[in-house]
């Protein structure tokens, strides 16, 4: 890449006998970027990225100058190109990305090029962690049995990923049973400062990433800037394309004081989440600063960083300081790397000390850690924090209001075949789960000590509680085993059930049948308490309506109490073996004892031994037979992995873009259509196009699995596009679900069936929508499915940023009406034909095009539309039919 280096920032840094090239922010400040040393630390990471990638096209000198403008206004409207150092994926979102890479290899072969050229250009790590389900629990068999079932269910996907691990350079797969992607990233993959060899010299730069999971933000606790993106953006980044983003506002969150005795990191993160939700930080960076950071361990910072999606920010960033260096050393990072991180951060003005002046922020808020009290969050949203001492009253108020069960607090129902009954608020799931807290030894050791103290007093879980322990990495299992605390957790039912993302994403597994039947027959509001980060209604388990987030020790406490109607602050958890009541305060471990256990059991050697063979996997993984070499041997009967048709009939040169002639309308939609409405998600219904496809392929309904696991099969996914049961197509007023009217026949059909009929007739399609089209998670299938249904253009009043770029990345043109115009003001019914001129010639970023809309009665209206292809890079992608086609042709050339 040519490098103008307008601010003469390229320098050398010598550390431990090695010399590195780096791009110096202090030098750039001296050479024209006045004041940038006062930028927030997270913005310095973005500035360094611009200095290093300045090429006169995707990054120009004015992009870096915009950072000085940001200092004056504390915000900016400038869009910049960001190139992360690496990409992180989990298996749900990783499978379709690897499918696309495999399809690109086939296409490269077809074009007469070398398929070996198709490889990620930046390092990619895929961690298989989203497929383990808690079927077996509360016994010593649980872990082995759950692993066995996981391999049975996911054999096809795992065979494919194992091929990918061997076939691609720059691509590593962390096998099932290792841990959750965020914790493996924090404990092992991340380096804080990344290095690579370039043109014969070593270059050092901040470790940055994007991930295909929203909680990628956890690693911001380690001063690694990163956030979650959709699959198309991740693939683009992986193939060396920049991610376009607006220079963000940065909200400074000042921390003072220290946590009091008996208060956990989870209590802190729930407090922070509530404060930031109230503040409103969507689309912004949050950066933590202030003297309280000196009292906050890195593990606590990672817990706060993890919850960024819950407080709505792009990320929650912590700068490098002495504790970052401590953590890198204690988790077994290479000593030379630890020395480089410290030297680099100090040279760049990126190392925080207690006398570092406060950076300039867009806005600030403040928290004294001493004010944090024990808390939980629920019953439906992560930001709905309730003080522990008010949790019982909070549940009873929800029972009456939210769940509309006034006067039913005392209702109980008998459980068939058991000697206990069940009532509202009974805790039927108590899960130490997910990435949020299991990376934090203070709360995990705390849970183990609480379990030990409870067992010593003769307490155990209530018989209706499904208990589970799913740590985020094998390190946790290692120190719980070594300290003797796993045996104590086993005594009250918290046996190891697997390593991965379980209860938090709904992989909690079924409740015992008689418990499930009682809940549903008596219409009970049962509760779950989990140490995760998401508790939306219907997410954790279909039988459980009230879901609470809590620290691991409190998860144990609620398993002992068995009900949200027990006030843990004042009422006993149960009766001990001596016949006396046992209170939470009697068995809560002191922070000194927790710290002592951590000191005795957790060390550098533990991390090094657990991560020594991290890519090797267990006997199950090693026993998977892999077929295919450079290209994948697609199995035509597979219902999980299929070769997508994106590259069919593709030539070395793109065909000229044509105008859209005589298109039909597939859907008329209102405001705020989310990517969850457009993209296939959740369970697959028997009476749906996707369900019919699976039935035709001899898949039994109980084996349908969910759309998430079938993301590698376009046949399933395109049938599920626009098929959400709650979507409302205004062409079919009063009807919910993915249906439309086919014209000119006037027949009402599922959207997929209508799209296929239009395709057979050679008729292109358009979609009309209102404001904020494509809000929500960046789901790649919202754009991929749109393309595969034959939609050439989406015409809306406005677009959500990521979905707009995803549409362009899939070769679909996003167009917006002029202010004050909408499909309603034009009186559209959906029976019109649409012709759009200006695509074939004169197309350039943000040009105004003209649509001719002909009604059934023959009247034709001419409507100006703004083309939302915003940059020259995007224009290249579009002209090539999409970003993957653009990259493929560039490599073939």
PyMOL commands that set and color helices and strands:
alter all, ss='L'
color gray80, all
select helices_A, chain A and resi 25-30+36-38+41-53+61-73+91-110+115-117+142-167+181-189+214-222+231-238+265-279+291-295+298-306+308-311+322-330+335-348+369-371+388-400+434-438+441-456+474-482+485-491+503-505+513-521+552-561+584-587+591-601+604-610+619-622+645-647+675-678+689-696+701-703+707-710+714-719+730-732+751-761+780-788+801-809+872-879+883-892
alter helices_A, ss='H'
color red, helices_A
select strands_A, chain A and resi 10-15+18-23+79-82+86-90+123-127+171-174+193-198+201-206+208-211+225-228+243-246+250-256+285-289+315-318+363-368+375-377+385-387+412-414+421-423+427-432+466-469+527-530+546-549+574-575+581-582+660-668+739-742+747-750+765-768+791-796+813-817+833-837+848-854+860-867
alter strands_A, ss='S'
color yellow, strands_A
deselect
rebuild
show_as cartoon
